[in-house]
Amino acid sequence: VLKVLFISMYVTMLVAIPYALLLVASAFAAAAADPSEASSTSSSASGGSGSMGLPDSLPWGDLTSKLSPNASLISVSHADYVEDCFPEFTDFVESERTNYQLINQPSGLCLPHLFCGWEMCYPRPSTSGHANQTYNDWILEAALPFVLGMETPELFDPANPISFLNDESNPSLNLPSMVLFPVVASDVVAAILFAKAHNVEISVKNSGHHYAGASQKKGTLLLNMNRYTQYSPTGIVDCDVSMMLDGSIAADLSVQPCALSLAKDKSAYIRVGGGENWNKVYRSVKIANEAQEQEGGEYTYHVVGGNAGSVSPFGWTFLGGLSGSSGGRKYGFGVDQVLQIEMVLPNGHHVRFGPTKWEDASADGYTVPKTIGVFGLCRSNPEEQDEEKWEWDSCPDGFGIDFNDLWYAVRGGGGGTWGVVTLLYLQLHEYTTFELYGFGDGVTGDLGVEPTEECAALMPTLTPLLTEFMNTYIMVPSLVGVSEDHSNACGNPGGLRLFCFGDEDVDNAWARFLVKKNVTDIPEGNCLLKIASVAGFKDHADYAIRAGASNPRLEGRAYDRPQPALTTLNGGLTFNVLFPSAWIEQSEDNLKIALEWMGSNGYHAFGGATHTANDQANSLSSAHRDAGVMVFAPIDLIFDLNLFPKMFDFSDKMNFPPVFGSNHASVLSGGPSKDDWSKRCPIEWTFEKRAEGCISAQESIYGTKFLKRLEAIKEVVDPNFMFDCNNCVGNNRPKAKPVQEKDDSVVAQSADEKTSGAFSVGEKLSVIGLFGFQFML
């Protein structure tokens, strides 16, 4: 059977790839040949190219006059996107690229997925926001060039008729025309008050890693936070009971982070500024630990963070914060690490808030107190640039925002939609020993640790066993004789590695697993690499920074994966499905399905503390809390095996349950048909029809109940939708349709209008069917 499958796959590739290349070229050429479509422009007011601008008449000088000396407001264009961002894609192959180079470009426009500089991460010219294109069109024209390795100079050549990337008049461009680089909170306040006065929409960006391109948008003032004040280098605070002697937490909230830390049996936290990334935070923690050691002490601090150093703690945290590499299963999700928040709201108020009332929840199985009251303050001198002179006071009459709701919404409800977060107070945990187990997966050489020749020769035989063992150790540890605590000490963000903190049992469990499988011809040591021990990594921060040193273009910064690419296939060819722990453990057949489809690429950041370290006052979905693993699964698998009704409770037809992960959800992420939740949303439908007839991305992530509450809070916090980022809460609300002179869907044209050389819907679907089969194999 396997031989037949692989022969079929090989024939599929031989036949389909040349045909698909022709198809992609034809589809692009068809649009390029239609002057009414390729050269059309938006009827909206524009101060820049491709309808990306704001009205020229806005008094930008008024805003500039209120900024701090080091803040900068600049005008940008498509030309800046080409000059700053294209070289990372044209001059380097994917494995050599780095997000850091994109983040630090002067325009502030670059994105990890180049195509997200256009609406829906789709460069085809469209005056309707691609409402009349189909899911199938997107796969053929946006995804396949990436899948087939068509990242060639021709794709970027202005003279090439199939390239829309260099067309500054392309109405699909999704770039702002003004970018502000704030340095202090008063800069953010000034920007929001300016936007409020002139009815300007705002987008917010740190690293730009949002897979749906939510970090910037045409017609907005972009606040690029990358130059904002850094707090983490001096931001670690050690807590002591003596801080609480006066018994007042709510006075100015200065002792609130320590009070909450101590209530959680923790003794330190770190302040992180709104423009920092994990590279900067990891460095700060590493330096603090090394200082402790140099003074005769020991490593003290551990921070739960993202796998990639270029990722922002803000967007990462507010979408949940999956930590497969830094102890998420031991300490909780990113949202569980937040103690206090400072942010500027759409009404212009600079606020700080956090829990001041809580109660013990251990009887219900939780390891942290339940939040029962959140208190907040407003800054009474928001124009003051010197933080030493800030004054915090009660919010004014008519403020109208419930801090309990805001605490709930921000932590799990996504970044960029509730305002601009300028400072996070994040929990630090007590340092525990770190071990990184590797299984000879081909990348350990980057860390200076190689398997023996004998073990390397056994890898083809061992890899399936290693994959099964790793997944079983995390998801069903009892099958390998491992306790829940030892299992929860380890996690994995993909690949054949286990990141472990404190007491674990990997070495012994692997030996028992081999005996159980009757494998006896393994060399001494069982080919299990203890990378951290051999390489001398003291903790995860040390690993992340030293692993990054293997790529000279990172210039000593922390590990950076995945590298920049044209687009993301997640949400297109695969969806990030949250497989419930209870379903996996229900039967051997369910476990087999999970193991078969995740391979070594399951996202193991779920279970253990991700369920129990929940303060029960956040908007992260029950699907996240109850998941055993997140699998980037071919969507056909889910529907062909009818897995959704088996995994999730579909009994209440008025409330769709959450099913997808929020981290890594892309522009195409979305649920099944509204009429039949067991049926896939038809790929031949236009995006406009999909929006009307299928469960939205937001509802698929949060579920109907959570989403309704989030949308209600959004209406109060931001009634004019000053912050209206792509795929964010409220972004899928009904809006006025743009005026269209002509249907901009090639596949929807009538037979006599169709450009010569274009393919029919049926022909397109046949190619997608071939490729769907190939990818599922």
Buried (B, 14 or more C-beta within 10 A) or exposed (E): EEEEEEEEBEEBBEEBBEBBBEBBBBBBBBBBBBEEBBEBBBEEEBBBBBBBBBBEEBEBEEBBEBBBEEBBBBBBBBEBBBBBBBBBBBEBEBEEBBBBBBBEBBBBBBBBBBBBBBBBBBBBBBBBBBBBBBBBBBBBBBBBBBBBEBBEEEBBBEEBEBBBBBBBBBBBBBBBBBBBBBBBBBBBBBBBBBBBEBEBBBBBBBBBBBBBBBBBBBBBBBBBBBBBBBBBBEBBBEBEEEBBEEEEBBEBBEBBBBBBBBBBEBBBBBBBBBBBBBBBBBBBBBBBBEEBEEEEEEBBBBBBBBBBBBBBBBBBBBBBBBBBBBBBBBBBBBBBBBBBBBBBBBBBBBBBBBBBBBEEBEEEEBBBBBBBBBBBBBBBBBEBBEEEEBEBEEBEEEBEBBBBBBBBBBBBBBBBBBBBBBBBBBBBBEBBBBBBBBBBBBBBEBBEBBBBEEBBEBBEEBBEBBBBBBBBBBBBBEBBEBEEBBBBBBBBBBBBBBBBBBEBBBEEBBBBBBEEEEBEEBEEEBBBBBBBBBBEBBBBBBBBBBBBBEBEBBEEBBBBBBBBBBBBBBBBBBBBBBBBBEBBBEEEEBBEBBBEBBBBBBBBBBBBBBBBBBBBBBBBBBBBBBBBBBBBBBBBBBBEEEBBEBBBEBEEEEBBBBBBBBBBBBBBBBBBBBEEBBBBBBBBBBBBBBBEEBBBBBBBBBBBBBBEBBBEBBEEBBEEBBBBBBBBBBBBEEEEEBEBEBBBBBBBBEEEEBBEEBBEEEEBBBBBEBBBBBBBE
